[in-house]
Amino acid sequence: MVRWPLVLHFGWVTAAALVNFNNWLALRGTNVVGKETAVYASVGAALGVAGYVWDDAGDIGVVAVVCWALSAVASNGAKSAKGVVNARVLKRVRAVVTGGAGVAGLGLVAKLARHVFELVLYRDLSRVI
């Protein structure tokens, strides 16, 4: 009963730490190439942490939170950077963040599909999600 809140909190703390790191870079005047590279590294780090926790502990909660957080960032579309940063850079960043959300989402779908397949295969319908 305690595990899920902790897993979800860990996912949010991970996402918030990466967002805060990128915000810190922006506030200290890092050039656009550095910021863009940091975004790519942050997406990779978020997916890496989520994948590690999923593989190590079997928890998909962190994957769900990372998917949700990346989707939120992608849907914003870097509105605060429009007119300040080149539109092509924003388009690339949005594509990478959207792709990261897609990878996390596909991981969730695969995990749920496998779970349903195992339930059907073993006919253990008492363990329905």
C-alpha positions as CSV (number, residue, x, y, z in Angstrom):
1,M,0.0,0.0,0.0
2,V,2.9,2.3,0.6
3,R,4.9,1.3,-2.4
4,W,2.8,3.1,-5.1
5,P,2.8,6.5,-3.5
6,L,6.6,6.2,-3.1
7,V,7.1,5.1,-6.7
8,L,5.0,7.9,-8.1
9,H,6.7,10.4,-5.8
10,F,10.1,9.2,-7.0
11,G,9.0,9.6,-10.6
12,W,7.9,13.2,-9.9
13,V,11.0,14.1,-8.0
14,T,13.1,12.7,-10.9
15,A,11.2,14.7,-13.5
16,A,11.2,17.9,-11.3
17,A,15.0,17.6,-10.8
18,L,15.6,17.4,-14.5
19,V,13.2,20.3,-15.2
20,N,15.0,22.4,-12.5
21,F,18.4,21.5,-13.9
22,N,17.3,22.8,-17.4
23,N,15.8,25.9,-15.7
24,W,19.1,26.5,-13.9
25,L,21.0,26.3,-17.2
26,A,18.6,28.8,-18.8
27,L,18.9,31.2,-15.9
28,R,22.7,31.2,-15.9
29,G,22.8,32.2,-19.5
30,T,23.9,29.0,-21.2
31,N,23.9,29.2,-25.0
32,V,21.2,27.6,-27.1
33,V,23.3,24.6,-28.1
34,G,24.1,23.8,-24.4
35,K,20.4,24.1,-23.5
36,E,19.3,21.9,-26.4
37,T,21.9,19.3,-25.5
38,A,20.7,19.4,-21.9
39,V,17.2,18.7,-23.0
40,Y,18.3,15.7,-25.0
41,A,20.3,14.4,-22.1
42,S,17.4,15.1,-19.7
43,V,15.0,13.0,-21.8
44,G,17.5,10.2,-22.0
45,A,18.1,10.4,-18.2
46,A,14.4,10.3,-17.5
47,L,13.9,7.3,-19.7
48,G,17.0,5.7,-18.3
49,V,15.9,6.1,-14.7
50,A,12.4,4.9,-15.5
51,G,13.7,1.9,-17.4
52,Y,16.1,1.0,-14.6
53,V,13.4,1.1,-11.9
54,W,11.1,-0.9,-14.1
55,D,13.7,-3.5,-14.8
56,D,15.1,-3.7,-11.3
57,A,11.9,-3.5,-9.2
58,G,9.2,-4.2,-11.8
59,D,7.4,-0.9,-11.1
60,I,5.8,0.8,-14.0
61,G,4.8,3.8,-11.9
62,V,7.9,5.7,-12.7
63,V,7.5,5.0,-16.4
64,A,3.9,6.3,-16.1
65,V,5.1,9.5,-14.4
66,V,7.9,10.1,-16.9
67,C,5.4,9.6,-19.8
68,W,3.0,12.1,-18.2
69,A,5.8,14.6,-17.5
70,L,7.3,14.4,-21.0
71,S,3.8,14.7,-22.5
72,A,3.2,17.8,-20.4
73,V,6.4,19.4,-21.6
74,A,5.7,18.5,-25.2
75,S,2.2,19.9,-25.1
76,N,3.5,23.2,-23.8
77,G,5.6,23.5,-26.9
78,A,8.1,25.8,-25.2
79,K,5.7,28.7,-25.4
80,S,8.0,30.9,-23.2
81,A,10.9,30.4,-25.6
82,K,8.9,31.4,-28.8
83,G,10.5,34.5,-30.3
84,V,13.6,34.0,-28.2
85,V,14.9,30.7,-29.6
86,N,14.9,29.7,-33.3
87,A,11.8,27.9,-34.3
88,R,13.7,25.1,-35.8
89,V,15.5,24.4,-32.5
90,L,12.1,24.4,-30.7
91,K,10.7,22.0,-33.3
92,R,13.6,19.6,-32.7
93,V,13.3,19.8,-29.0
94,R,9.6,19.2,-29.1
95,A,10.1,16.2,-31.4
96,V,12.6,14.7,-29.0
97,V,10.4,15.3,-25.9
98,T,7.4,13.9,-27.8
99,G,9.4,10.9,-28.9
100,G,10.5,10.3,-25.3
101,A,6.9,10.4,-24.1
102,G,6.1,8.0,-26.9
103,V,8.8,5.6,-25.9
104,A,7.6,5.6,-22.3
105,G,4.0,5.2,-23.4
106,L,4.9,2.2,-25.6
107,G,6.6,0.7,-22.6
108,L,3.5,1.0,-20.6
109,V,1.3,-0.5,-23.3
110,A,3.8,-3.4,-23.8
111,K,3.8,-4.0,-20.0
112,L,0.0,-4.0,-19.8
113,A,-0.4,-6.1,-22.9
114,R,2.0,-8.7,-21.5
115,H,0.1,-8.7,-18.2
116,V,-3.2,-9.3,-20.0
117,F,-1.6,-12.0,-22.2
118,E,-0.3,-13.8,-19.1
119,L,-3.7,-13.6,-17.5
120,V,-5.4,-15.1,-20.5
121,L,-2.6,-17.7,-21.0
122,Y,-2.8,-18.9,-17.5
123,R,-6.5,-18.2,-17.1
124,D,-5.8,-16.6,-13.7
125,L,-8.6,-14.0,-14.0
126,S,-8.6,-13.5,-10.2
127,R,-5.5,-11.3,-10.8
128,V,-7.2,-8.8,-13.1
129,I,-5.6,-5.3,-12.7
